[in-house]
Each structure stands twice: as C-alpha cells, then as structure tokens.
Amino acid sequence: MTKRSLALSAMSRREFLRYTALGSGAALMAACAAPAAPTTSSGGEAPAAAPAEAAAPAAASDGPKQAAQ
C-alpha cells in the first residue's frame, strides 16, 4: 500500500460521519446567522436609509383591510 492509501483508510466510517455532521451543522449555522451590519464609508457618513420596500411587509401584517366602497 502507498502512503496515500494508508492515510485515507485511517479514518473510520464513524469518524467520517462525525466530521460530516459537524461540517453540515457549521454550514447550517452560518446560513442562519444574521447578516452583518453595513459599514460606513471613511467620510463618517451615516448609512443610507432603508428602502420603502422594507417597511411594506410591516404594514401588510396589520391584518386584512377592507376596501373602500
């Protein structure tokens, strides 16, 4: 056997499953993490205001509204 085949066969199936689960869990946690806050430019300006589209879901969650007749 070569050195490469010995190195690959040194990991058991249980270790492989453990590391796969660990990597999958880490990827899941990274995907569910909150996005990073936007940074300001070097000029010290405040970040731009959020677009009006961001406020639309909050207004829509008030419940059903009846149309004016």
PyMOL commands that set and color helices and strands:
alter all, ss='L'
color gray80, all
select helices_A, chain A and resi 3-9+13-32+52-60
alter helices_A, ss='H'
color red, helices_A
deselect
rebuild
show_as cartoon
